[in-house]
């Protein structure tokens, strides 16, 4: 009888330790998940800011203004423009 009780006690203690360990791992993983989700939100904000910045830098009027003012570029004269027609693919 004592042997059965000792076996049951060991199984119960082992089960309790396993449960504590599983809960600890679950909490640790949850904290890591929360941290990564916060990082994801931060990266999404940064991505939005970068897209806004890119659209500002690539604005046609801004590019044209820089081309005219800083690079002294101007549209070509009508005689300098060539129009090429593409060949159909064979």
C-alpha positions as CSV (number, residue, x, y, z in Angstrom):
1,X,0.0,0.0,0.0
2,X,2.8,2.4,0.9
3,X,4.5,1.7,-2.4
4,X,1.3,2.8,-4.3
5,X,1.0,5.9,-2.2
6,X,4.6,6.8,-2.8
7,X,4.1,6.3,-6.6
8,X,1.0,8.4,-6.6
9,X,2.8,11.1,-4.6
10,X,5.7,11.2,-7.1
11,X,3.3,11.3,-10.0
12,X,1.4,14.1,-8.4
13,X,4.5,16.1,-7.6
14,X,5.9,15.5,-11.1
15,X,2.6,16.6,-12.7
16,X,2.6,19.8,-10.5
17,X,6.2,20.6,-11.5
18,X,5.4,20.1,-15.2
19,X,2.3,22.3,-14.9
20,X,4.3,25.1,-13.2
21,X,7.0,24.8,-15.9
22,X,4.4,24.9,-18.7
23,X,2.7,28.0,-17.2
24,X,6.1,29.7,-16.9
25,X,7.0,29.0,-20.5
26,X,3.5,30.2,-21.6
27,X,3.9,33.5,-19.7
28,X,7.4,34.0,-21.1
29,X,6.2,33.4,-24.7
30,X,3.2,35.7,-24.1
31,X,5.6,38.5,-23.0
32,X,7.8,37.9,-26.1
33,X,4.7,38.0,-28.3
34,X,3.6,41.3,-26.8
35,X,7.1,42.8,-27.3
36,X,7.1,41.7,-31.0
37,X,3.7,43.0,-31.6
38,X,4.7,46.4,-30.2
39,X,7.8,46.3,-32.5
40,X,5.5,45.5,-35.4
41,X,3.3,48.5,-34.7
42,X,6.4,50.7,-34.4
43,X,7.7,49.4,-37.8
44,X,4.3,50.0,-39.4
45,X,4.4,53.6,-38.2
46,X,7.9,54.0,-39.6
47,X,6.8,52.4,-42.9
48,X,4.0,54.9,-43.2
49,X,6.4,57.8,-42.5
50,X,8.8,56.5,-45.1
51,X,6.1,56.2,-47.7
52,X,5.0,59.8,-47.1
53,X,8.6,60.9,-47.3
54,X,9.1,59.0,-50.6
55,X,6.0,60.6,-52.1
56,X,7.2,64.0,-51.1
57,X,10.7,63.5,-52.6
58,X,9.3,62.0,-55.8
59,X,6.7,64.8,-56.3
60,X,6.8,65.7,-60.0
61,X,6.7,69.5,-59.4
62,X,9.5,69.2,-56.9
63,X,11.7,67.2,-59.3
64,X,11.0,69.6,-62.1
65,X,11.8,72.6,-59.9
66,X,15.2,71.1,-58.9
67,X,15.9,70.2,-62.6
68,X,15.3,73.8,-63.7
69,X,16.9,75.6,-60.8
70,X,19.8,73.5,-59.6
71,X,20.7,71.6,-62.8
72,X,19.7,74.4,-65.2
73,X,17.7,71.9,-67.3
74,X,15.1,73.0,-69.8
75,X,12.7,71.1,-72.1
76,X,14.3,70.2,-75.5
77,X,13.4,72.2,-78.6
78,X,10.8,70.6,-80.8
79,X,13.5,69.6,-83.4
80,X,15.4,67.7,-80.7
81,X,12.6,65.4,-79.9
82,X,12.5,62.0,-81.7
83,X,9.6,59.6,-81.6
84,X,10.4,56.0,-82.0
85,X,7.9,53.3,-82.7
86,X,8.5,49.9,-81.2
87,X,8.6,46.7,-83.4
88,X,6.1,44.0,-82.6
89,X,7.7,41.1,-80.8
90,X,8.3,38.0,-82.9
